[in-house]
Amino acid sequence: MNVRVLCIELRRSVAPWAGVVVLTTAPAFLYLLSGPWWKGTALWTTQWTSMALWTRFLLVFLWPLGMALGALQGLRDHRSRMAELLTSTPRPARHRAATTAGATAITLASAFALVVVLGAVQVLGDTRYTHLGWLPISLVGGLALVAGAVLGMGIGRILPSPLIPPTLAVAAFVFVNLLRVSTESGVATATVPTRVALLSPVVDEVRDVFLTLSAPVHLGQTVWLLGMAATGFALLAAATPRARLLALAPVLAGAAIALLLLPTDPRRTYVVDEATAAQVCDGPVCVAKVHQDRLADLAGPGKKALGLLRGVLGGEAPTSVRESTAPRGIFDPPERSRSAVLFDFDDSVIADANGEELTRALLAQGMAPICSGRSANESGMLSEIAGQSVAAGWVLGDLKPFSGAMHTSSDQLKTARPVWKELKALPWSEQVARVKAAHTAAVPCAGDPLAILDGGSGR
């Protein structure tokens, strides 16, 4: 490829504008719109894998845009009425196609890389946990953007109509949304077979910092996208109907091979990143490696909470405090354990607390762990958070609401205070019996701790 010709192509073609569109719309979407990419532990500027997945999520509109801009570039020869002139020149068509496709590929790949770098710079300043497991996610995303644009160029050249760019944009947008794989049920799911759904380069919204795409997904999508790019290039260089027909072979072959490589089981699409989820401990208090910078603030309150639990529950008390890393869906209950106080940094009651407030929150989670799924907020239903406040208050000697919960302090106290007063009015032995019964029922989600503390069966 002649460098001088490539520079001219970069100056006079649609390629620079394609890069500008990606480089402006992607950050504008992330910074100007409030969404899940700014919430919880999986926001796009705090962890490497989350950053890569969120920038890959942007392909939901960048990929259709790239394909449409590529088609606009493919219309250039027809618009300038130079098609016959170019076919009469001795320069091979593949050389012209390489220059045109190369210019667009360079600008789009560079623009997408700059968006990733923008996120990477912020991640570097926010976490001590560094790894390269996120890199394949971003590389496949950049390849998808380039392959879509090159395919759009080829289609635009063989179907030289001004309706082709908007038609391709709409078709690509429908394609990625129909095939997009979702993780709303705790595992990857889709409205079509998993293998077919994974032909879409777009990933779902990031809800779990411990999940990443599996290696078969990267490999299968790479083969499919390379076939797509090859077909686009072949269409761009094709001069005869027979050549145009043969140009479809790479994308068809790529799709066939990809369908053999991509996983059939939805549970093999998004998998737990074992290195990220590995536990880092300070004595009996452990967090996932990805959150190791939070261990120092958690260790003291965690050990104190374990001591208080041991004093109340004796041999039935949990012996460790551990961050839960098990994948689960929106409506699934949290992970359960009799031997550990399990917590999640997506629970704002835990994440926003420190010192004595954190000790109280961990003590409450050990006394009466919540059972409600994420749809009801990590801090639990009102009856659950009230039950926790009564149980923790009984141990600490005072009733206090939890800040950070979705329920207001006044609502928590209004629900908890009558139970607290009745419990404190009972003989000591009966108080102990009710508190232990509430704990026994709460761990397996076999009853309502607040109702048990109030003297009911809790069922």
Sequence and secondary structure as in RCSB ss.txt:
>XXXX:A:sequence
MNVRVLCIELRRSVAPWAGVVVLTTAPAFLYLLSGPWWKGTALWTTQWTSMALWTRFLLVFLWPLGMALGALQGL
RDHRSRMAELLTSTPRPARHRAATTAGATAITLASAFALVVVLGAVQVLGDTRYTHLGWLPISLVGGLALVAGAV
LGMGIGRILPSPLIPPTLAVAAFVFVNLLRVSTESGVATATVPTRVALLSPVVDEVRDVFLTLSAPVHLGQTVWL
LGMAATGFALLAAATPRARLLALAPVLAGAAIALLLLPTDPRRTYVVDEATAAQVCDGPVCVAKVHQDRLADLAG
PGKKALGLLRGVLGGEAPTSVRESTAPRGIFDPPERSRSAVLFDFDDSVIADANGEELTRALLAQGMAPICSGRS
ANESGMLSEIAGQSVAAGWVLGDLKPFSGAMHTSSDQLKTARPVWKELKALPWSEQVARVKAAHTAAVPCAGDPL
AILDGGSGR
>XXXX:A:secstr
  HHHHHHHHHHSSHHHHHHHHHHHHHHHHHHS SGGGSSTT TTT HHHHHHHHHHTHHHHHHHHHHHHHHHHT
HHHHTT HHHHHTSSS HHHHHHHHHHHHHHHHHHHHHHHHHHHHHHHHTT S   STTHHHHHHHHHHHHHHHH
HHHHHHHHS  TTHHHHHHHHHHHHHHHH  B TTSS B SS HHHHTTS        TTEEE HHHHHHHHHHH
HHHHHHHHHHHH  SHHHHHHTTHHHHHHHHHHHHHS SSGGGTEEE HHHH EEEETTEEEEGGGGGGHHHHHH
HHHHHHHHHHHHHGGGS  EEEE      TTS     SSEEEE TTSHHHHT  HHHHHHHHHHHHHS     GG
G TT  HHHHHHHHHHHHHHHTS    TTSSS HHHHHHHHHHHHHHHHHS HHHHHHHHHHHHHHHTTT S HH
HHHTTS   
